[in-house]
Every structure is written in C-alpha cells, then in structure tokens.
Amino acid sequence: MNPSGGLPWHFRAWRSKALWSPTCGQLAAWLAQLQPKSKQLILLGPSAGWMLPSAWLLRFDYIHAIDLDPLAHRLFARRHGAALKAGGVRWQYQSANALTELPRLLQAYPQACVFFDNVLGQLRFHAPKGQDPQLFAAQHLRQIKRHLQGREWGSVHDLLSGPAQGLAPGQDFPLACEAIAAESRPPAGDTQPDTAWLAAARPHGQWLDHLTDAVFPPSTPLQNMAWAFKPRYWHWLQAGWVGPDLT
Ligand SMILES: C[S@@+](CC[C@H](N)C(=O)[O-])C[C@H]1O[C@@H](n2cnc3c(N)ncnc32)[C@H](O)[C@@H]1O
C-alpha cells in the first residue's frame, strides 16, 4: 500500500483537474522562469505528472523519472509521452524507491539536475511502522541534502495542510491564488514566509506539518502556492530551486 500515491491519487488527480488548475498554472509559471543549466533531469515522485506541464519537461534532452507506484509509468506516458516524443526528449521511467536509488542515479547521471515533484512532504507518511515520522523525515532529508552537494536541484512540496472553509462566496480562485502568491513572497532579506496569505483559505482546526521547513538552504528564493486539494482541505506548497553552489 502506497500512502501517498497509487490508484486513490490518480483518481483524485483526474477528478480534481478544474479545482487544481490555478495551482498547476502557478507551478507552471514558476517552473517556466527557472533556468536549469543541465539538459538532463532526474525526476523524483512525479506519478503521472498530473501537476507538471509538458512544456517544462521539453527543456531537457533526457529525463529519468522514478516513482514507487507501478501504475505511474503508463499514466505518465499517456499524459506526456506524445509531447516528449515530438520534442525529441528521451526518457525512462523506473518503478522503484527514489530514496534508495538516488545515490546510484546521481552517479549514473553526473551532469543531471534533480527535481522532487511533490514528494518530500510525503516522507512522514512513509515512515515504517513503529518509527517516529519526524525522525524518519529528518534523517532522510539530511541524507538527501548530503547526496545533493554540488548539484543543481529543486523541489515543490507540502509545507502544511489542513481544513479550510475555502474562498468566500464570489471570490475567484485563480485571482485569489495570484493574490496569495504575491502576498506570500517574503520581503527581500526576510527568510520567514509571510503567513498572512493563509487567511484567504480561511483555515480552521489543526493543520498538519509536513516536516519540510528545513528542505532548502536558507538563502534559497522560495515560491509559496495555495493548493485547494479538496474544496475544504487546502495545502500550502513551497517551491525552490537550488544552484550547485548553494547546496
Ligand atoms: C503527492 S503524490 C505527487 C505526484 C506528482 N507530483 C503529481 O503531480 O502527480 C506523491 C508521489 O510520490 C511518490 N513517492 C512517495 N515516496 C516515494 C519514494 N520513496 N520513491 C519514489 N516515489 C515516491 C508516490 O508514489 C506518489 O506518486
């Protein structure tokens, strides 16, 4: 049983196309302004690439994708295969554990950049039974960051998630998300994200900490995004891209 992927994930993603589309648009805009130096990409946890734009994948000559979910390869091919083929991008999809495979992949593709596609915030759900999720996530993040020394890499992941009343009646979701993104950019020199934007989601109750606040080196420029995962359950996504000298 995959606690962060598999059939339930595919079904939700397929059904939530309209609800997720403003967030996918924000992610696409953020990805589009990145300038990865490498033409090879190691893509971790992309599932079917439900939230990824094919246009960004076309920047690369070669992509090695890896996900635990054995269904993901076929669905990824259905969503992105034609565009990748037309764009001359060679790609390979491996069904395996990205955490254990990462050192081998980094060795096999010494020039490749790495993108964690909404996977690091799921570490806590993959802690073996009886193991403290916080310790498990912290230990893996430390290891991952050690492996990535000197590499160009990025991630989009959950920071927090929880119940929300959603937008007030009449509020437009794409517009609200744009406003949220603008408000959530920390002022220059301030490393703490401004949480005022969360008010737009009208959160209530307890929110879950995805244990990702230490993913990026402190000076990484961050993009915060609101994601209405369900109408009444929102996620705070954070994205960042780390140059080889920043790691
Ligand atoms: C929240 S989903 C995000 C999927 C994807 N980014 C998308 O837009 O559809 C998390 C994905 O990470 C994968 N995953 C979680 N832990 C993994 C691991 N250790 N190795 C490889 N994939 C993993 C899951 O199988 C799932 O497909």
The ligand as a Gaussian input file, in Angstrom:
#p B3LYP/6-31G(d) Opt

LIG

0 1
 C        1.513000      13.514000      -3.680000
 S        1.966000      12.434000      -4.964000
 C        2.568000      13.626000      -6.143000
 C        2.602000      13.089000      -7.516000
 C        3.028000      14.005000      -8.655000
 N        3.927000      15.021000      -8.267000
 C        1.865000      14.535000      -9.462000
 O        1.813000      15.727000      -9.736000
 O        1.000000      13.756000      -9.858000
 C        3.477000      11.733000      -4.318000
 C        4.154000      10.733000      -5.228000
 O        5.411000      10.396000      -4.681000
 C        5.613000       9.012000      -4.831000
 N        6.573000       8.583000      -3.801000
 C        6.472000       8.716000      -2.468000
 N        7.587000       8.246000      -1.856000
 C        8.408000       7.810000      -2.853000
 C        9.700000       7.214000      -2.865000
 N       10.389000       6.973000      -1.746000
 N       10.233000       6.899000      -4.062000
 C        9.566000       7.125000      -5.218000
 N        8.339000       7.697000      -5.262000
 C        7.767000       8.034000      -4.091000
 C        4.238000       8.390000      -4.660000
 O        4.171000       7.119000      -5.233000
 C        3.381000       9.431000      -5.407000
 O        3.272000       9.119000      -6.756000

